Amino acid sequence: MALRDGEGPFFGEFGGRYMPESLIAALDELSEAWQAAKLDPEFAGELAALHRTYTGRPSIITEVPRFAAHAGGARIILKREDLNHTGSHKINNVLGQALLVKRLGKTRLIAETGAGQHGVATATAAALFGMSCTIYMGEVDTKRQALNVARMRLLGAEVVPVTNGSRTLKDAINEAFRDWVANVETTHYLLGTVSGPHPFPAMVRDFQKIIGEEARAQVLELTGALPTAVAACVGGGSNAIGIFHAFLDDPSVKLFGFEPGGFGLDSGKHGATLEMGRPGILHGNRTYVLQDEDGQTMESHSISAGLDYPGVGPEHAWLKDLGRATYRAITDDEAMQAFRLLSRTEGIIPAIESAHALAGAIQLGHELGPDAVILVNLSGRGDKDMETAGRYFGVLDEGGAEQ
Amino acid sequence: MSASPVADAIHAAKAAQGGALIGYLPIGFPDLEQSVEAAVALVEAGVDVLELGLPYSDPVMDGPVIQAATQAALVAGFRVKDVFTAVRAVRERVRAPILVMTYWNPVLQYGVERFADDLKAAGGAGLITPDITPDSAADWLAASERAGLDRVFLAAPTSTDERLRLAAAHSRGFVYTVSTMGITGARTDVDAAARTLATRLRAVGADPICVGIGISTPEQVHDVLRYADGAIVGSALVKALADGGVSAVASLAAALARGARDTPSLAD
């Protein structure tokens, strides 16, 4: 069986559907709608038209030689998901699910968000389709991504700061599930990553795999060959699986996922789930989880709100155990240095999430040598991160020069 | 199939007083010792079956009251092994059967077989598992069968008849009838959906059936026992314990038990 054929509920021993009975009917309904939509050319046509006229697909690729000069001279090519409408890859999944929701006849979207990119994309789709929208966001994240909170509210969404647990992405997911249980008749939970119970990991991947499908053809056209390696950042893992998927059955192409290393793996303050976690169940699927001896979920840490998650999509857990993809950690500082380097050498300000993939590409370039071609998923743009970056580098005019 | 201490207790309560009262409290809240005292007080006040919660970091089926209590227990240092200490301590003092309510990951990490053995050895009757369904619980079905433990699965208003049959066939002790679409917490009206769901569960052979979520007053217990075999009260008891300590939770339990006893044994 080709690696690309994984349809869930299980990817090897990972995945599944460990959920309260109250939500099983909604998950079954969603699975059926998705299976039907996959076979329906009208659905594919509608989504493709939206991507062409609204998202701005296909997204371009950009070769970045001045940046690559700092990466051992390997060729580095960026897949520009940052240029999508709303500023990240999240819109790919959101528009797909929103079209399904229209078919299901539901009128309200809820979603979790970490960095706010998925929340903004969901609020955008709700505005576009005339649906009401509630976004759950950890209180910690509403502060570090205040600009995206304002964007969501301008788009007409209600943003609910989540004040329980660690007040970050995992708690926002818990709160979204609680809302869904109570309102499932009218409401769709538009999960933003390749995690959660079946069918989300496979379905969200199917909506994101367009990234790799486009990029594979674009790199072939540019270089005449497949890339040596593909790099992406991994929080829940949707942009990574999106760009990996088209290459899963190209054994010559090495796949690298870069997890948030926070203050370093030894510090205990990181979000490197695949390196430091162990298999368990979180948010409805069996996967690697950062957890203590008792199975209590541990708090993750990352400078990047979008990667600050103690679980990871089950397909990544499977690819790790198979050895098909390699996962490494990038510290906050390594990511921030890459963030600044791309800005200064290429005039492209990446999201801090994506800067983890860029820092990884610098490492890979040195390891793989000047003949290598490295495709990097630039999953989002950095506008939302100006306050964090401004503080980090002391480039704000007032109150930001401490560091 | 092995005998079920929980089903026996519910049937006995039904014969004696019209139905069973099942009371929930989290283990380790406000601390381990007082959670044991509170559980004993529930039984002494007339609760027929205890449901003791295992505090977990990500309780997606729980509302604010239980979330706050279980989070406080975790902050205070709750460990999974405390479950067995608490169950043993309560069972040494009162006879009511004890079900442990737990999300699945802590059991998985402890080891499903080992958890089953240690719970059985402590005198526990079985588990209520809110975030796994029988079709995702092969290892628990096997372990509970081997250890002779009860296993309570949930049935929801949105469940198809096929899924109700699944819950009925695999539950032992009772089927947890989710009264309303939502998470735990007191509600002014226990949903009419509960009565419909109870009827549907009877039709697929579920026995006994107990209704939970949103029940907080003696009147609601009374109403639920007109069509169900047991009524489950959680958040209201936890709130009483949080606000007024063991004596407050004991008085509420006594009032709820009067609600259960006032039920005519022949349902109308």
Contacts between the chains, C-beta under 8 A, distances in Angstrom:
chain1	res1	chain2	res2	distance
A	16	B	136	6.0
A	17	B	133	7.8
A	17	B	136	5.9
A	18	B	104	6.0
A	18	B	131	5.8
A	18	B	132	5.3
A	18	B	136	5.3
A	19	B	131	6.3
A	19	B	133	7.2
A	19	B	136	8.0
A	20	B	60	6.9
A	20	B	61	5.2
A	20	B	130	5.6
A	20	B	131	5.5
A	20	B	154	6.6
A	20	B	156	7.6
A	21	B	133	5.4
A	21	B	153	7.1
A	21	B	154	4.3
A	21	B	155	6.3
A	21	B	156	4.6
A	21	B	159	5.9
A	21	B	163	7.1
A	21	B	167	6.9
A	21	B	178	7.0
A	22	B	61	7.9
A	22	B	154	7.3
A	22	B	156	4.0
A	22	B	157	7.9
A	22	B	158	6.3
A	22	B	178	5.8
A	22	B	181	6.0
A	24	B	133	6.1
A	24	B	156	7.6
A	24	B	158	7.6
A	24	B	159	7.0
A	24	B	163	6.5
A	25	B	156	7.5
A	25	B	158	3.9
A	25	B	159	6.5
A	25	B	160	6.8
A	25	B	163	7.7
A	26	B	158	7.2
A	164	B	64	8.0
A	164	B	67	5.8
A	164	B	71	6.9
A	165	B	57	6.7
A	165	B	58	7.2
A	165	B	71	7.2
A	170	B	58	6.6
A	171	B	58	7.9
A	174	B	58	5.4
A	174	B	59	7.5
A	174	B	60	5.2
A	177	B	60	4.4
A	178	B	60	6.2
A	178	B	61	7.8
A	178	B	63	7.6
A	178	B	183	5.0
A	181	B	60	7.7
A	181	B	61	7.2
A	181	B	181	6.2
A	181	B	182	5.8
A	181	B	183	5.9
A	182	B	181	5.8
A	182	B	182	3.9
A	182	B	183	6.7
A	183	B	181	7.7
A	184	B	158	6.7
A	184	B	181	6.2
A	185	B	181	7.5
A	280	B	105	5.0
A	280	B	108	6.2
A	280	B	109	6.1
A	281	B	104	5.5
A	281	B	105	4.6
A	281	B	108	6.1
A	281	B	131	7.9
A	282	B	58	6.7
A	282	B	105	6.7
A	283	B	58	7.4
A	283	B	60	7.9
A	284	B	131	7.7
A	289	B	105	7.4
A	291	B	105	7.1
A	291	B	109	6.8
A	293	B	109	7.3
A	294	B	79	6.0
A	294	B	80	4.5
A	294	B	106	5.8
A	294	B	109	6.4
A	294	B	110	7.4
A	295	B	56	7.9
A	295	B	80	7.3
A	295	B	105	4.3
A	295	B	106	4.2
A	295	B	107	7.7
A	295	B	108	6.4
A	295	B	109	3.2
A	295	B	110	7.1
A	296	B	56	6.7
A	296	B	57	4.4
A	296	B	74	6.6
A	296	B	106	7.1
A	297	B	57	4.3
A	297	B	58	5.5
A	297	B	105	7.8
